Amino acid sequence: PSNLIYEVGGDIGTIDNKGLFTAKQGTGTGTITVRSGNLSRTMQITVVDSVTNIICDRTYLSLSPGDRVEITLSAFKDGMPITASNSSFTWELSTPVLGKIENGVFTGTTGSAAGFIYISYKDFRLEIPVEVGKQPVMISTFEDAVMGSNWLQTIENPGNGGVGTVSVNTDERFVKFGEKSLRIDYDFSRAVGTTSVTAHFSSTYYTLEGYPSHIGMWVHGDGSGATVRIMVIDGSGTTQYISFMPDVVTWEGWKYIEAEIPAGLPTPLRIRYPIRVMSVSGTAKGSGTLYFDNIRAVYGFRNDDKLEPRVSELTPADGTVVESNQPTISARIWDEADEDGIITGIKKSAVKMWINEAPVSNLILTDNPDGTITANYTPSALNLLRPGPQVVKLRVEDNYGNITIKSWQFYVAGDYVGVGAILPQNPMIYAGDLFAYTITANTYQGFEKFEGTLFFNHKSLEIVSVAKGDSKITLGAINLANANSSGKLALTATGMDKLTQPEHKKLIVITFKTKDGFRGNSDTAIEFRNVRIKEAGYATPNVCLLPAYEAKINYRYILSYVTSTVGRPLTLKVTDQEMNPVKDASFVVEGVNITPTARTNADGIAVLSEFSSLSADTSFTVHALKGSYYSEKVSITMVKSLGDGNPFNIVLTAGADASRSVVISWQTSLDAIDSRVLYRRKGTSNWQTVTEGLTREVHVVSGSVMREYLAHKVTLTGLEPATEYEYWVAPVPTEAGAEPQAYLTFKTAPAGDISLLFLGDPQNSSVTGYEVTKKLIDAALFENPALSALLISGDIVDDANMYSQWQAFAQVLSPYVSSMITIAASGNHDVIRNYGDPFAWTFPGPGNAVDVLGTCYYVELGAAGIAVIDTETPSAYTAQAEWLQRVMAASTKKFKIVLMHRSPYAANYDEPHVRDFWPAIFDTAGVDLVLSGHDHVYNSTAMYDGERVNVPYGTVYVVGGSGGSKFYNANNLDRRPWIDFLYDEDNPVFTTIDIRGDVLTLNSYEYVSNTATQINRVVIDKGKNVAASIRIDNPITALAPGAEYAFTATLLDKAGAVFTGEVSCRLKNEVVGVSISEAGVLNIASGFSEVREIEIEFAFESVRATVKLTIYGCLSSPSETLAYLMNRHNGHIEEVYK
């Protein structure tokens, strides 16, 4: 509004009539008051003249010549953000050659330069390295790659079922630049979790120059859906998992892809794994082959020609017959501009042609008016082409290095001897297949000798036989044993010219079968080289081209099992390559004297009871068989179940009302089926017994073998609030009246005021790692001994399927989680293979909500109603959201809290699928506080409708940082406008939450050198008088073009009294020709010609009101007016006619 009056109280600076405040030099405290009539609002202002930290959204700048970048700064005084413009800081360049900088806007030079930007405020100074116009730096062209020497391969998480190989490729069809590329064969058909086939340098790391903006490379795709990522280690030692974009290989052929390096990472940056071909969470079940070429670091500047040369108008055309033995052989070639309009032109010196494998020496290149080039070759009189097939190969290269190779074949008319091939029709070769490659001849007349060398994949195939098309043909010596061990067979055939050719025209038939124990998803790689035909009347043999046979070799069936526990039947599952169940498959066992009789059912499952009698450590192999096809052999060892009769990893979780109910979980061996708990109030003598427990057989990996244990859970009800209890978990003493020798204790939650402890992800795998979490809990209890419960944002372990990690967790943290009510959200590492039982049966809670991979439930802890949401099951988001809204609407608790893993408003990760879904649900459900993790960086904010607001308005979001020893770094802060408070140090953090009456106080602490220091404090005061609604003082329903209208609005508190605050206005949807100022002045263009309903939103913090009105624009003709009226009143007209 134009009638606002601004007043400054105290010696802090000046403010103009538009509300622009300029702080004074030095320090001071005071107020700013804004008045409008009888309304006023006062803000407390502190002016500082020093900062303790400046965080820049960039730690390194790399940009193209002439590019312009605006740098965003966040200044802090003792951890609290300071409102400051870029003009508050001093900006300098280390050299003017870099370009220019003004108030944080840097414009690079038009050439190339390197140096620093210096940012300072008094004694605090920050410097940012800058590179302008730096050319991409090649990381590897693979021209000197040698596997096992300077390049190595790794299977990440091999226990998750991924297999594959990395090799150097020299097949020019799959080379983008030079003569070599990197080849990765992968098979994820058995993947049950995240796994990858990874290529990396033999040295541990590759250190990148400076700070690249991207890592780019060329990928020859197979369209099979594998994911391609890179692993980078930043200067703090933190691992950055970065996806190439696009990251899922849905394309075929060559494509250039890049991975963006997050801005603001500590340097130096080092590549750990440059190429990771992955099945993420086991979702990609395919197999295939990818090729990679020219991986490089990009520094914001590219001048690449991404498109290879084009070749067309082949003469003579492929497959045609020409009469002349001196034909002109030609092709039109050109370099086409790529998607960025870049073209480098044909490199004429690199254009080469071969005829029948002989290089052409007098190739003529002619420039055409349209910019193309014609490559011509005409055989001389001394090099006349003989009748028969003529194989042409043309190699074209542009000045960037892109290569195109084009091969075709035509025929010179006349009598000639030629050979061809009948290829197998199998698109895929399966284990059990027999198939033949047949060489044919067009005639036997004058056919004196055939010779050629056969190459094939001898690791997956073996030759069964080599047969003659006619028994009288003489074949050269054939040693199949040598051929099958080397993958190479020299073939000669003579005597055809003395025979009458049979009608089938077959010359040689080579029959193959799959090799026993071959690796799935390999290639046939069948090809002939150096094929020569000796023909009567010619002194030199003719060159001939036989087609290659490229097909994948795999097992038709996939055999899998989960566990092989002593005393239990063995359950096997058989599927096809599309993961469809296979019915009626039988099994062949080697290594033990067992012949299974059971066959798979319609679900592909067979339960083999014969194996239950085998003792521990008995090993054998099994493969599935149906018809002539079979699966790969699977090695199995019988193992005992984990644990024994004694309870292990006892955990106390909340019941539906944690003041009156708790859930106790533990583990035993499979045989210890007693699920009993004895408990009593502390100070009493009589034990009460609960025997109605639930159990589940849970499988985990122990020592690289899948093993089982029995998970138990028992719910205790009818407890008293804030009361100490003693309890004992089965096995129970058998003697009458015997007392347990040792028992555990816990205290129920109070019914009202309560104190809670919140931790971010512990995510560890060792005793040493969990000692960090233990110290955090001890420090929190020292700060607040009255803590009633522990809340954890998930990722309890690094891999929830690894038993050793649960052992480490229990060894260190059992004394805490068995005596303090513990509530944990399920994280991605808790359901890492789409299997959540190890986590869900350790932290079960009341289980009163939606069925998910991890956990989802609602509990009441004192004055808090807490909903635990599973962010790892996106398919259940809608069901969880509907449940959350119902349960929060029904809750009578003072504070409504959500505990979840992934963070809508993170500082490291950026996950739109979480941010675009959950905050709107929290807004409508009235959630006060959201606690999350996953990010390993602490931050807090208050949000409503996607915008920052001030507490106590909106929902407070706290990302808990690290509850262990794993840390990430904040990045791309310029793209994260939601962050209010950020703690980006590599130190663990704990947070206490105290609810006292109407006030929730959240205190967060860093833990450094055995000392806890407070870093953040958030207070939600529900007793505070706040704005509750907005009254529109002068609403209207219609306006005309050219109108200007000033709305006025009044804030009201819960009691309906006037509340001081400034209401802002905006259009809910942008309309051309309509505008409204924040002060509420609506303007409609005079030429507005529509009849349009608009909606205006009035906002103060999280309080909203709307006004709908219609603009009656000028209709340009009677027909438009009539059409509008008919449309507007169509319903009424229909009623009249009726």
N, C-alpha and C positions, 0 to 999 in steps of 0.2 A: 504493500500500500504506500501511497505517496505521502501520507500524513504521519509517518513514523518519526519519532524524535529519539536520537541516540545521545546518551550521556555517559561520560567516563568518570568513575569514582576512584580517586587515588592517583598517585604519580606513576602511571604505567604507559602513557602514550596518548595519541589523539585518534579521533574518529570523525569521518566526514558525514555529510547529510545523506549519503548513500549507504552508510553502514560499513565503509572500508576502514578498518582499524590498522593503525601503524604503531607498532610497539616502540617505546623509547629505547635509547641506548642504555645498557646497564640492566639492573634487575629491579623488580618491584612487584607488589601485589595490589589488587584492586578489583573493581567491578566494572561491567558494562551494563547499562540499563536501557531497555528499549520501551518506549511509551507510544501508545496510540489511544487518545481519549482517556478513558478511565482505566485502560488496561496497561499493564507493564510486566516486564520480565527482566530479572537480573541474573547475570552470569558472573561467577568468580573467575578471575584471570590472574595467572602467575606469569610474569615476564622473566625469562632466564637469559643469561649472557654467556652460557657455556653449555656444551653438550658432552656426554660421555660416550656416545656412539653414533656413527652415521652408517646406515645400511643403504647400499646402492643396489638397484635392480640388475646391475651388470658388474661383473668382476673383470671383464675383458670385453673390448669392443673390436669387432672385425666386420668391415663393411665395404661395399663396392664404392668406387670412385664417385664423388658427388652426392652420395647418399646422406640423408638427414636423419638423425636419431635424437629423440628427446629422452634425457636421463631422468629417472625418478629416484628421489632420495627420501629416506625415512630417518628423521633425527630423534634421538632419545636422550633423556636426562634420567639417569638411574633407572632405566628400564621402562620409563613412561614415555609415550610418544609426544613429540613437540610439534605444534602447528607452525610450520615455517614454509615460505615459498622458496623457489630456487634462487630468487634474487637475494635471499638472506645470506647466501654462501658466496665465497670467492671462487671463481672458475678461471683456470689458467691452462695453457698448453705448454708442453715441454719444448715445442718448436713450432713456429708459425707455419712451417711446411705442411703440418698435419691438416690444416684447414682453419676453421674458426669455431668458437664456442661463445654462446651468450645465454646466460641464465639457464644453463643446463641443456640447451639445444646445440648439438654438435653437427656441423656440416663438414664432411670430408673433402679433401682436396680432389681435384679431377685427375690427379696422377696416382702415384704410389708413395706411401710414407708410413713410418712407424714412430711411436713415441708414447707419451703419457698425457692424460687429463688429470690435473691436480684440483681437488675440491677441498676447501678448508673453511673452518669457522674458528677464529681465534687460534688456540693452540692445537686444535684437533685437525688433522689433515688426512685425506684419503687420496690414493692415486690409482688410476685405472689405465692399464696398458691398452694401446690403440694400434690397430693395423688397418690401413686403407689400401684397397686394391691388391691385396695379397693373393697371388695365384694359388689354386689348389695344390696341395702337396700329396704326391703319390705315396701311399702306404705300402702297397704291393701290386705289381703287375702280374705276379705269379710266373714270370718268365724264368726266374731262378729258383722257383719253389721245388723243394725236394722233400717228400714226405719221410718222416723219421729223422730228418736232419734239421732244416730250418723251419719246417712246419710239422705240427703234430695234430693228432686228433684225440678228442675226449668224448665219452658218452656221459653227459650229465644226468645224474639220478638214474643209473642203469637199472636199479631195482624197480623203476616205474615202467619198464618194458620197452624202452626205446633201443633200437639197434641201428647200425649203419657204418659206413666207411667214408673216409676222405681220401681223395687221390688227385693226382695232377693229370689233367686231360690234354691230349694233343690232337684230338679229332677236330679238324678245322671247322666242322659244322657247328661246333659248340664253343668256338673261340670268338670273342668280340674284338679283341685287340691282340696284335702280335701272333704268337704261335702256341700259347698255352693258356689254360684257364684252370680254375679249381673246381673239382667235381665232388659233390656230396650225395651219396646214396643213403636214403633213410627208410626205415620201416617202423611205423608207429601203430601197426595193427594190433599190438598187444599193450599199448600204452594205457596205464591206469592212473597216471598222474603226470605232472610236468616232467618232461625229459627232453633231451636234445642231442643231436649229433653236431659237435662243435669243432671248428678248425681254429687253431691258434698258433702263435709263434713258439718256437722252441725256447726262446728266452721268455721269462715270466711275463714281462710287460713290454708294450711299445709306447714310448713317451711321445706325445703329440707336440708339435711345435705350437707355441702360443696358445690361443683359444679359438679353435675352429667353431664355426656356427653349425656345421653339419659334417657327418661322415656319409659319403656316397659310394655307391658301387653299382655295377651292372649285374643283373640276375637273369639267367635263362630259366624261365618258369615252366612248371609242368602242370599247373592248374589244380594241384591236389590238396591245397588248403593248409600246407605247413606254414608256420610263423617264422619270420626272420628277425632276429634281434642282435644287439651288441651289448657287451658288458664293459663299462668304463669305471676306472677307479679315480676318484678326484683327489685333490691335494691333501684332504684330511684323512684319506684312507677309506672313505665311504664308497660302497659299491653303488653305481648308477646303472639300473637296468633300462635300456633305451630301445624302443621299437623303431625299425625302419618303417617308412610310410610310402606306399601301403605295406603293412606288415604281414598280411595273409596273402600267400601266393595263389591268386585266383587266375593269373594270366599264363599264357604259353608264349614261348619265345623270349627275346631279350627285352628287358625293361630297366630303366635307370631308377633307383630308389635312394632315398636319403633318410638318415636318422638325425633329428635335431638335437643338438647338445643343449641341455637346459642352461639358461643364463645364470650367472652368479655363483658358479661352483668354484671352490678353492682350486688353485693350480699347484703343481702341474697335473695335467690330465693324462692318464695312461690307459691304454687299451689292454684289457685282460683277455677277453674272448672276442675277436673281431667278427666272427660269423657263427651264429648259433641258429641252426635249423631245428625248430621246436614243435612239440605238441604241448600246448599250454593246458595244464590241468587234465591232460589225457583226452582232450576234446577232438584233436585231429587224429583220425584213425587210419589215414591213408599211408601210402608208400610211394616213393618216386625218386627222381633224380633232379638235382638243381646244379647249375653251373654258375660260377662267379668270376668276374673279371674286373681289374682296375679298381681296387678299393682305395679311397683317397680321403684326405681331410680338406674340407671346403671352408674358406674364410670369408663368406659373405659375397665373394666376387666369383662369378662364373662366366665363361665365354665358350661354352661347350657346344659342339655339334653332336647332337644325340641321335641323329638319324644316319643309317648306313646308306651308301650309294644305291641307286636304282638301276635295274637292268631290264630291258624289254626288247621287243621286235627282233627276236632270235631268227637268224637266217643261216641255213635252212631250218625250218621249224622242227621242234622236237618230234621224233617218230616218223618224219616224212622221208620219201624216197626221191632222190634226184638222179637225173640221167647223166649229168656231167661228172667227170672225175677231176674237174678243176673248178669246183663251185666257189663262189665268194661266200665266205663265212663271216657273219657280222652280227653285231648287237649294238643297240643304242644305250648309252650309259649317261647318267647325270647325277649330280648331288642335289638333293631336295632340301629346302629349308625345314628345320625341325619346328617343334611347337612354339619355340621362342623366337622363331624367325632367323636362326643362326644357320649359315651355310659356309662351308670352307672350300668347296670345289673339289674336282677330281684331281688326284695326284697322278699325273700322266705317267711318270716314271715307274709307278708301281702297278700299272695295268699289264697283265700277262695273260697269254692264251696257250693252251696245250691242245694238240690234236693226237688222239690215241697215245696219250701220256708223253708225247714228244713236245718239247717247248717250241713255240713258233718264234722265229727270229726276225721276221719282217712284217710285224703287226703295224698297221697304219691307223693312226688316230686322227679323225677329221672333225674339226669344230663346225657345228651346225648353227644357223642363224638364231635358233630358239635357245641356245645355250647348252644344248646337249652335245655329246660327242659320239661319233660312230667309230667303233673298233672294227677294222676290216682285215681279213686275211684271205688271200687267194693263192692256192698252191701253185708253185712254179712248175714248168714242164719237167723239171728234174724230180719233183715230189708229187706226182700225180697220185690221187687217192685210188686205191684199189677197190673193186666192188666189195660191198659188205658194210658192216657197221662202222660209224665214225664217231668217236667219243670226243666231245668238245668240253673243255673246262676253261672258264673265264674268271680271273681274279681281278676285282676292282677295289681300290682304296681311295678314301678322300684324304684331304690334307690334315684332318684331325686324327686319322688312324682307324676310322671305321672301315670294316672290310665286308665286301659281299663276294661270295663265290657262287657261280652259276654253272651247272653242268647239264648238258643235254646230249642227245644222240640222234643222228640221222643216218640214212643209208644211201650208198651209191649203188645204182641199179647194176645188175649183172649176176653171173653165177659166182657164188662165194660160199664158203663154209663159215657158219656162225653158230654160236652157242647162246642159250638162254637158260632160264631157270623156272621151275614150278615151285613157288614158295608155299610153306605151310599156311593154312587159313586161320590158324589159332591166333586170336588177338592177345592171348595170355597162355603161357605154358605152365601147367600145374604139375606138381609132384604126382608121378604115375603116368604121365602122358608119354606116348611114343610119337615122334613126328619125323618127317623126312624133308631134306633139301634135295631137289632133283635137278640135275644138269641135263638140258636137252640140246639136241643138235638139229639144225634145219635140213642138213643132208649129210650122208656118209660119203658121197662122191667126192673124191680128191681129199678127204679128211685123213691126213696122215698121222697127226699127233695132237693131243690135247695135254696141256700142262698148266698148273696153277697151284697156289698155296691157299689152303683153307685155314682160317683162324676162327676160334670160338672160345666161349667162356668155359674153360675146363674146370673151374671151381664149382660150377653148377650143372654142367652138362658132361655127358660122355657119349662117344660114338659107339653105337651097338654094332653096326655093320656098314660096309661099303660094298654095294652091289653093282654089277655091270648091267647095262641095258640089253646087252647081247652076250651070251656065254662065250662067244669067240673073241670078244675084245680082250686085249691084253692090258692088264693094269700093272703099274710099277709096284715095287715092294711097299707093303703097308704094315706098319707096326702100330696097332691100335693102343697098346699099352703106353708107348712113348707119346702118341698123339694125345691120349687122355690125361697124361701127366703134364704136358707142355701147352696144350691148346693150339697146336699147330700140326697140320698134316699136308705134306707135299703129295700131289696127285698127278699121275701121268696115265694116259690111255693111248694105245696105238692099235693099228690094224683095222680101223673103221673103213678105210678106203677099199678094203678087200671084201667087205660084207654088204649085204642088202639091208638097208635100214628098216627096222620094224616100224609099224604104224604108230606106236606110242612115242616114238622119237626120243626116248630116254637114253641118255648116255651113261650117267652115273647116278646112283641113288644112295645118299648118305643118310642113315637113320640114327637119330639121337634119342636119348632118354635123360631124365633128370638124375643127377648124381645123389647117392645116398648121403643125407646129412647136409645138403647144400643150404646156403644162406638165402632166406626169402628175399623177395623184391630185388633180385639181381637181373642182369640182362643176358639175352642169348649171345649178342655180339658176334653173330655169324657173318663172316664176310670173306670174299676171295680177293687175293691180290696176285699181281703178276700173271694174269691169265693170258696165255698165248696159244694161237691156233696155227699149226703147220699145215699149209695147204699146197697140194701138188701144183707145180708150175711157178711157185714163188720161193725165192731164196731165203727170205726172212719171214718169220712167223708174224701173223697179224695180232694186234692188241685187241682184246675184247673185254667188255665190262659186264661182270655178273652182279646182279643186285644183291645188296646185303639183306639179311633178315634180322630185324630188330624187334624183339618182343620181351616183355617182362616174364620172369620165371618166379613162381611163387607156389605156396601151398594153398590148395583149394580150401582146406579146413584149418581152423585155429583151435587148438586145444588149450584149455586153461583150468587151473584149480586154485582154490584160495588157501586151504590149510591141509596139512597131512599129520593130524594129531594121533598119537598112539591111543589105541582103544576106540577110535572113532572110524566110521566108514569114510572112504575117500570119495569126495564129490567132484566129478569132472563135468566140464561144460564144453560143448563143441559148437562153433559157429562157422559161417562162411566168411569170405572176405568183407562182405557188407554187414557183418555182425548179426546176420539172421541165424536163428537157431537151426541146427541140423538134427533131424530125427533119424533114428535107427542106425546111428553110427556105433560100431563095435570098437574094441580096444585090443591092442597088442602090447604085451608087457615083456620086457627083457630085464634080467637081473635077479628076478625071484620066480619061484615056481608057482605062478598064479595065472590062471586063464579066466578072465572075467566073462561072465555070461550075460550081464546086463547090457542093454543098449540104451541110447539116449531117448528121452521122451520128446514130446512136441516142443518143449522149451529148450531142447538141446542138453538136458541134464541127465546124468547117470550117477546113481549112488551105488558104489561098489563096496559091499560089506566084507568082501574077502580080505581087504587090507587091514581090517581092524585088529587082526591077530598078530600083525607084524610088530617086532620090537623096535625100540628107539634106535636111530642111526642106520636103519636098513635103507639102502638106496637102490633105485631101479629107474628104468625109463618106460614111458608110455607114449604110444601114438595112436591117434584115432584113425579109423578106416571105414570107408563106405564106397562100395564098388571098387573101382581101380584107383581111386584117389585117397590120399591120406594126409595127415597133418605132420608137422615137424615133431620130432621126438622131444619130449619134455622130461627132464631129470627131476626126480622126486626123492626126498629123504624123509623118513618118518621121524617125528620129533615129539617130545613130551609137551604137555601144556605148560604155560608159564605159572610160576608161583607155587604155593603149596596150600595147606589148610589155614595158614595164618593170614589175617587181613593185611593188605598192602595198599598204600596210597589212600588212606581214609580222608575224605573231604566232607566238610559240613557246608551245605548250601541251604538257601532259604526255602521255606514253605510259602504257601500263598500269603499268609500273614506271619512274618518272621518273628513277631512277638509271641506267637502261640504255636508255631509249627516250624520244623526244620526237616531237611532231607539229608540223610547220611549215605554216602556211597563209598564202596571199597572194591578191591579185587582179590580173587583167590584162584587156585587151580580149578579146572573144570569139575573135578570130583567133589570139591568142597561146596556143596549146594545149600548148606545151612545159612539162611539169610535172617539172622536174628540180631536184635539190639536190646541190651538191658540198659535201663536208665533210671535215675532217681534225682530228686532235688538234692542239692548239696546240703549236707547236714542231717539228712535222713538216712535210714538204714535199709528200707525195703526197696528192692529192685523191681521195676516193672518191665515186662517183656513184650516186644513187638515182633511178631513172626511173619506178618504179611508183607514180605519183601518181594521185589521183582529182580529177575536176573536176565542177563543176556550174554551169549558167547561173543566175545569181541576178538578180532584178529589184528595183530600188529607185526611189524618186522623186527625180528630179534636175531642178530648175527647173520643177516642177509637171508634168513628163512622166515616165512610167514608162520607165526605161532598164535595160539589162542590163550585167553584167560576168561574167567567167569566174572562179569561185572555184577555187582549187587547194589540195590538202593532200597532204603527203608525210610518211610515218613513217620516222624513223631508228631502227634497232635495233642491238643489239650494242655499245652504248656502255659506257664504264667509269664507275663511280660517282665523284662529286665531281671530275670531270675537265672542263677547259676545252676547248671545240671552236671552230673557225672554220668558217663556212659561207657559201655563195653560192647564191642562188636564180636560176634561169633568167630571161633568156637567158644562156647560157654563152658565153664567148669561143670563136670559131670557129677561130682560128689554132692550129695544133698547138703545144702546150706553153705557150700564152699564160696568164698569171696574171690572175685577176680584179683590176681596179683597186681595188676596195673589197670588203670582206666583213664579215660580222657575227660576233659571238661569243656563246656561251652556256656555262653550266656545268651539268652534270648534278647531280641531287640526290645527297646522300650516302646511304649505305646504312643508317645508324643515326641518331644524334642529328642534329637538324635545326632550323633557324629559319625561320619563315614570317611573311609579312605579310598581314594581313586588312584589307580595306576594305569599308565599306558602299557603297551605291549612288553612283557618280559622277554619273549622270543629268544630262548637260549637252548642249548643242547648239552651243557656240561655243568658239573657242580660249581666250577669257578664262576660261570656266568650267573647262576642263580644266587650266588653269594651277594651279587650286586642288588638283586631284588630283596633279599633278606635284610640288607643294610637299610634300604629304603623303608621297609616296614618298621624296623626298629627305630629309625629316626622319626617316623610319623607317630609311633606310640609314645616316644619321648615328648614330642610336641603336644600330643593330645592323647593321654592315656585312656580317655573315655570312648575311643573308637569302637563302634558296635559291629561294623561290617566292612568287608573289603570288596571293592568293585574293580574289575579288570576289563580293559577294552578288547581283550582277545589276544590271539597269537601267544598262547601260554608256552608252547614249545616251538621249535623251528619246523619240525615235521611231526604231526600228531600220530603218524603211523609208525614212528621209530620208538620202540620200547625203551631203549637206553636213555632217551631224552626224558621220558616220564620217570624213570628211575632217578635221574639226576634231580628232577623237579621235586620228587617226594623226599629224597635224602635231605634236601636243604629246607624245603618249605612246609613239609608235613606238620611240624609243630604249630604252624600258623593256620593253615587251611583246615586243620582238623578241630580247631578250637574257636576260630572266628568265622562267622557266617561269611561265605565267599560267593560272590555272584560274578560270573564271567560271560561276556559276549563271545560268540564264535567268530574267529578270524580266518583269513585265507589259509594260514598255516595250520589251523585246527581242522580243516576239512580239505587237506591238500590234494587228496586223490579222489575227490567227490565222495569221501567216506568219512562220516563224522562221529561214528560210535565211540572211538577212544576218548574224544573230548566230551561228547554229550552225556556219556555215562560216568564221567568224572565230575562234571559240573551240571547235574541234571536239572536242578530247580524243580518247581512244582509241575512243569510240563502242562500248563493249562492254556496253551494258545495254538499256534499254527504249526503244522508239521513241516520242518525244514531240515537242511543238512546238519546244522549245528543245534542251536537252542533258541527258543522264542517263548517267553512267558512273562507274566505279570506278578510282582510281589509287592507287599506293603511293608515298609521299614519305617517304623515310627510315623512321623508326619509326612513321609515321602511315599508316593506311589511310583514304582520303578518298572518300566517296560523294557525287556531285553529283546532286541531286534536282531535278526540274522541278515547281514548284508551280503552273505555269500550265496544266497539262493535267490537271484533276481526273478526267477519264475514265480516266486511266492511273495514278491513285493506287494502286489495288489491285495492279496489275502491278508498279509500282515498289516497293511495300512487300514483296511476296513476293520480288522480286529482292534488295532490301536485306537481308532477313533471311538469305537464302542466302549472299550475298557476305560479310556480316559474320561469319557463323558459320564460314566457310572462312578468314577472314583470320587471319594469325598476327601481325599488327602489334600493338605495345604499346598504341597509342591509336587509337580508332575515331572518326572525325570525319565529320559531315555538313555539306555546304555547300548552302544552299537560299536562295530569295528571300524568300518570305512567312514571317512570324514567328508561330509558335504562341503565343508569350508576348510580345506587343508592348505599347508604351506609348501608341501613337497609334491605329493600326488595331485592329479587333477582328474577327477572322475565324474564327468557330467551325468552319467546314468544314476549316480547317487544324488548329486546336487539338484538335478532337474526333477527328481521325484520326491524325496523325503521332506525337505523344508516346508513345502506347501502343506503336506500332511501335518507336520508339527504345528504350523500356524493355526490350522483349523481345529486341531485337537487340544490346543491350549497348553502345549508343552513348555515348561519353564526353563529346563536345562537339558542339554544334550551332551553326553560324555562319549568321546570316541577316541580312536587310536589310529593304527595302521601307518601313520605318517612319520613317526619317530622324530617329529619336530613339534614343540609346544607352541600353541597359539590360542587366543580366545577372542571372541567377538559377540555382539548381539545383533540379530538379524530379524527382519520381518519382510515378507513379500520380496525376497531377494535383495533387500537394501539394508545397509547398516543403520541401526537405531541405538539409542542410549538406554542402558539398564535403568528402570525395570521393564521397559517396553520390549516387546518381541520375545524371542527365544535366545537364551545365552548358549553359545557353543564353546566347548572347551575340548581341544585336542590334547591328550595327556602327555605328549612327548614320549620318551623312552622310559619304560619301567625296568630296563635291563642295560645291556652294554652295546646295543646296536643303535646307530645314529644316522640320520639323513640330514641333508641341508635344505633350507628354504631356497626356492628358485622362482624365477619369472614373477617377481613381486609386482611388477607393473600390470600383470594380468590377474592379480588377486586383490581386488579392491575391498574385499570383506575383512581383511586382517586388521584387527585393532591393536592387540598386544601380541608380540612375537618374541619367543626365546629360542635362539638358534645356536646355542652352544652345545658342544658334545658332552653333556652331563646328564645323568639320570634325573628324573623329576618325580615328585609325589605331590598329591593334592588332597587336602582335607576339606570336608564339607560339614559345616555345623548349621543345624536348623534349630533356631530358638524362637518359638512363637511365630510371628509373621516374617521373620528375617532368615534368609539363607545366606551364609557367608562362606565363600570359597577362597581358600588360601593355597597357593602353589609354591613349592620350594625346589630349588636346585640342591643337589647333593654333591659337594665337592670337598675332597680331602677330609672325609668323615665329618663334614659340617653342613648342616641344612640352613639355607638362606632364602628368605622369602623373595619371590620374583614377581608375583602377581596376586591381586586381591579383587574379587568381584562380589558385590553385595546386591542381593535381590530382596527388596523390602516391600512386602505386600501390604504393609500398614501405611505406606506412604501415599499421600494424596496425589493422584495422577489424573491425567486427562482420560476420559472414558468414551466421549462421543463428540461429534462435530455437528453443530446446528447451522444449516444454511439459512442466513437471515433473509435473503431476497431471491428465492428460487424462481425460475421462469420456465416455461414449456416450449416457447417458440421464439425465433428471431428471423430477421430478413437479411439478405446480402447488404454489406456495407455497415452493419450494425457494430457498435462497440458497447459492451456491457460490463460493468464492474460488480462482481460478486463480493459479498461480505460473509464471513463465517465466524462463528463463536465456538471456542472450546468449552466443553462442560466436563466437570468431574463426575464421580460415581453418584454423588448426591444431586446432580443436576445444576450445581452452582457453576458460575463462570470460572474458567481455569486460564491462567496466563500462559500464552504460547503462540507461536507464529504458524499459521496454517498455510501450507503451500498448495498450489493448484497445478493440474496438468490434464491433458487429454489422455484418455485411456488408450485410444487408437489414433494414430496420426491421420489427419485429413487435410489434403491439399486445399489451401485457401482459408484454413481455420487455424487460429493460434490463440494461446492463452498464456499470460505471464504468470510467474509464480505467485504474484500478488493477487491474481484472480481477475485480470482484465481480459475479457474475451473479445477478439476481433475477427470479423468475417469479411472476406474480400468482397468488393462491390460487384465483381463479375461472377460470383459463385452461382452456378446454374443447376445445381442438384437440389432435390428434396432429400435431405439426409438427417438421420437421427445420430446425434453424437452423445458421448458420455464423458462427463468431467469428474475427475477424482480430486477430492480434497484430503490432504494428508497431514498428520502431525505424528511423528514417530510411528507407532504401529496402529494408530487410530485412523479410520478411513470413513469417508462419506462420499456419495456420488449424486450427481444431478444428470438427468437425461433431458435433452431438449431437441426439438426438430428445427432445422434450418430450411425455410421454404425459399429455395432458389428461384431464379427467373427461368421459366420454361420458354423456349425460343419459338414455339409454334403451337397453334391450336391442337394439332394432332398429338404433340407431346403432352399437352395439358390434359386432353381427353384420356390418353393412355395412362397418365398418372392417376387421374381420378378413378378410372375403372379399376386400376390395380389397388388403389387405396380403399375403395369402397366395394370391392368385388363381392365380399360376403353379404353385405346389405342388399346389393342388386339381386343376388341369387334368391334371397329371402322374398323380395318383392315379386319376382317372377313366379315363385312357388305359390 
